[in-house]
């Protein structure tokens, strides 16, 4: 889901007051990152459930302190190429944004479609590239372009190059994500308990910024084995 970000700091584990063998096992190394990614995948429904996902439709209710009322938000996300559609609606609002590759448009209420600026398209493509569910699919498919690193005893970082961090996670003891972030920022989104989804996948029931300015509650998820058809 597309979220506002909240602030948290991730620190590399320097010392651990436990058995030395355990400390070595929990050190921030690429190998340990692979083990943490396996824990995350298992908690989210398993490798087999995610590797065949070509896209999702997610329906949620969004709450923002800068908006006068909650609104429903439906996101169609094609994992196979940069193709997205966002549709937000309440009694006062009907907004659609769609991108496909290097093109995109938006429509407000009954007004005409307006082309998106190149900057806005780049922003939406960046969101698509770092979307949590697409990242889970890439992990499940063993995407060779991803590099996995551990941070602290409960942190996982996913990099696309030595200088480009894609995502980071904080995991609870069950391997479930409780905090998620993107890019170079150490700010993130807090996740609630997981729900069971179609095909065995799991997803956070809700997410929120730590300052309370934004939260969402997922109402339904549809999974596609082929690129999703959007309206």
Phi and psi in degrees as a GROMACS rama.xvg file:
@    title "Ramachandran Plot"
@    xaxis  label "Phi"
@    yaxis  label "Psi"
@TYPE xy
-93.7263  117.828  UNK-2
-123.279  156.482  UNK-3
-72.9733  156.657  UNK-4
-101.512  151.278  UNK-5
-125.255  157.913  UNK-6
-88.9763  129.986  UNK-7
-155.042  150.278  UNK-8
-109.608  131.593  UNK-9
-101.486  129.725  UNK-10
-119.963  142.968  UNK-11
-71.6769  135.528  UNK-12
-69.0463  122.162  UNK-13
-100.104  -44.828  UNK-14
-138.737  150.143  UNK-15
-133.956  125.179  UNK-16
-88.0045  62.5021  UNK-17
-139.621  -173.628  UNK-18
-55.1229  137.28  UNK-19
-56.7265  -37.3668  UNK-20
-63.8117  -40.5359  UNK-21
-67.3482  -39.2788  UNK-22
-60.5041  -41.0757  UNK-23
-64.5524  -40.3796  UNK-24
-63.7198  -32.3827  UNK-25
-95.0112  4.84877  UNK-26
-63.9247  155.115  UNK-27
-79.4916  87.3154  UNK-28
-128.336  155.306  UNK-29
-57.4503  -39.1572  UNK-30
-61.2609  -42.8914  UNK-31
-66.8886  -29.6  UNK-32
-60.288  -38.6744  UNK-33
-61.9594  -43.1164  UNK-34
-64.0577  -38.7746  UNK-35
-68.632  -36.5024  UNK-36
-63.2562  -37.4491  UNK-37
-64.9165  -38.6582  UNK-38
-63.1081  -43.032  UNK-39
-61.8069  -48.9797  UNK-40
-59.507  -42.751  UNK-41
-61.6265  -42.1819  UNK-42
-67.4175  -30.3464  UNK-43
-88.9999  9.14685  UNK-44
119.614  -13.3452  UNK-45
106.217  155.441  UNK-46
-59.3968  -45.2941  UNK-47
-63.3061  -33.3598  UNK-48
-68.4475  -35.3469  UNK-49
-93.8643  -28.4441  UNK-50
-67.4137  -23.6794  UNK-51
-95.5452  7.86372  UNK-52
-80.6038  122.475  UNK-53
-99.5601  -11.5567  UNK-54
175.255  166.947  UNK-55
-137.244  151.485  UNK-56
-114.241  125.032  UNK-57
-120.661  125.383  UNK-58
-107.795  131.989  UNK-59
-147.799  161.557  UNK-60
-105.311  127.237  UNK-61
-106.985  141.739  UNK-62
-126.813  125.784  UNK-63
-134.216  137.675  UNK-64
-68.8296  -18.4675  UNK-65
-94.7458  9.19636  UNK-66
-117.609  142.201  UNK-67
-69.8142  -20.8796  UNK-68
-152.573  156.322  UNK-69
-60.9668  159.337  UNK-70
-143.788  149.717  UNK-71
-79.5417  143.719  UNK-72
-135.38  124.07  UNK-73
-114.954  128.753  UNK-74
-121.252  123.088  UNK-75
-100.047  126.546  UNK-76
-131.1  114.475  UNK-77
-90.3613  112.852  UNK-78
-74.0387  -16.9268  UNK-79
-82.5132  -20.2967  UNK-80
-160.322  164.227  UNK-81
-69.2218  87.1131  UNK-82
-138.827  120.397  UNK-83
-140.907  151.314  UNK-84
-141.562  127.847  UNK-85
-114.796  130.787  UNK-86
-131.481  114.35  UNK-87
-110.299  139.272  UNK-88
-152.803  137.32  UNK-89
-151.285  -166.368  UNK-90
-64.813  -26.6767  UNK-91
-105.229  -3.74005  UNK-92
-140.562  138.222  UNK-93
-146.621  107.173  UNK-94
-127.688  134.665  UNK-95
-126.706  133.889  UNK-96
-129.811  133.206  UNK-97
-139.731  137.513  UNK-98
-129.602  149.459  UNK-99
-145.388  103.278  UNK-100
67.2048  -119.829  UNK-101
-98.7537  10.6681  UNK-102
-120.775  158.705  UNK-103
-171.149  160.251  UNK-104
-148.858  164.877  UNK-105
-139.355  155.278  UNK-106
-139.687  135.123  UNK-107
-116.751  122.305  UNK-108
52.9119  -129.128  UNK-109
-98.0704  14.3247  UNK-110
-73.2679  174.562  UNK-111
-74.6332  158.996  UNK-112
-68.6786  135.929  UNK-113
-120.727  133.972  UNK-114
-65.4921  142.973  UNK-115
-78.3997  149.959  UNK-116
-70.8221  156.772  UNK-117
-56.7107  -34.8082  UNK-118
-65.6641  -41.6302  UNK-119
-68.0894  -39.3967  UNK-120
-62.0618  -42.6683  UNK-121
-62.2128  -38.7794  UNK-122
-64.0509  -44.9728  UNK-123
-68.1328  -36.4333  UNK-124
-65.4869  -36.9039  UNK-125
-64.3544  -41.313  UNK-126
-61.383  -44.1882  UNK-127
-58.0005  -43.5427  UNK-128
-65.4992  -28.3379  UNK-129
-110.054  11.17  UNK-130
-59.5378  135.525  UNK-131
-57.8678  -41.2749  UNK-132
-72.5973  -36.6099  UNK-133
-66.3082  -38.2042  UNK-134
-63.1193  -41.333  UNK-135
-61.3061  -39.8769  UNK-136
-64.3307  -40.2532  UNK-137
-67.5581  -38.3819  UNK-138
-62.1905  -45.0855  UNK-139
-64.2014  -33.0768  UNK-140
-86.1228  4.30101  UNK-141
55.881  48.0041  UNK-142
-57.3286  117.843  UNK-143
-70.5136  -12.3142  UNK-144
-82.5939  -6.99408  UNK-145
-92.1567  137.91  UNK-146
-114.787  134.745  UNK-147
-112.795  130.834  UNK-148
-135.372  143.386  UNK-149
-89.7965  149.025  UNK-150
-141.168  123.18  UNK-151
60.1638  -169.557  UNK-152
-83.9687  -12.4582  UNK-153
-129.355  15.5533  UNK-154
-112.853  141.899  UNK-155
-127.568  128.803  UNK-156
-114.798  139.376  UNK-157
-119.741  121.519  UNK-158
-115.853  146.464  UNK-159
-99.7498  -13.4659  UNK-160
-158.938  177.93  UNK-161
-64.2101  -19.615  UNK-162
-118.307  0.709364  UNK-163
-123.842  103.323  UNK-164
-82.2419  129.105  UNK-165
-86.4224  -55.5002  UNK-166
-144.795  162.53  UNK-167
-141.713  153.921  UNK-168
-133.334  148.919  UNK-169
-110.719  131.6  UNK-170
-113.119  145.51  UNK-171
-84.6501  178.103  UNK-172
-59.16  -22.9327  UNK-173
-85.9825  1.36721  UNK-174
85.0318  4.25115  UNK-175
-80.6326  142.769  UNK-176
-74.538  128.947  UNK-177
-113.277  -15.0706  UNK-178
-148.881  138.996  UNK-179
-141.006  137.603  UNK-180
-143.651  171.914  UNK-181
-131.473  153.084  UNK-182
60.9959  -150.457  UNK-183
-80.3631  -12.7509  UNK-184
-72.7941  141.302  UNK-185
-92.1759  5.38255  UNK-186
-81.8005  151.8  UNK-187
-151.263  -178.976  UNK-188
-111.588  129.919  UNK-189
-78.734  134.758  UNK-190
-107.595  143.817  UNK-191
-87.6546  -170.611  UNK-192
-60.0525  156.829  UNK-193
-85.3517  150.199  UNK-194
-117.523  155.751  UNK-195
-82.3747  132.052  UNK-196
-115.323  -176.521  UNK-197
-66.4124  146.668  UNK-198
68.7295  12.125  UNK-199
91.7095  -4.03101  UNK-200
-71.2457  158.56  UNK-201
-126.61  155.472  UNK-202
-151.414  154.578  UNK-203
-67.067  133.4  UNK-204
-64.0401  -33.4367  UNK-205
-150.949  163.78  UNK-206
-143.839  159.869  UNK-207
-158.925  150.975  UNK-208
-78.0849  148.274  UNK-209
-66.2323  -24.4749  UNK-210
-84.5186  -0.691647  UNK-211
79.8725  3.74033  UNK-212
-72.4922  -20.463  UNK-213
-148.906  140.885  UNK-214
-152.864  157.625  UNK-215
-136.08  154.466  UNK-216
-130.986  119.443  UNK-217
-77.358  132.255  UNK-218
-103.483  -28.3642  UNK-219
-162.626  154.311  UNK-220
-134.889  132.761  UNK-221
-118.241  132.832  UNK-222
-106.148  143.65  UNK-223
-120.702  131.255  UNK-224
-85.2654  -14.6588  UNK-225
-122.943  164.49  UNK-226
-50.4486  131.477  UNK-227
-67.3879  145.951  UNK-228
-87.5207  126.576  UNK-229
-109.202  156.978  UNK-230
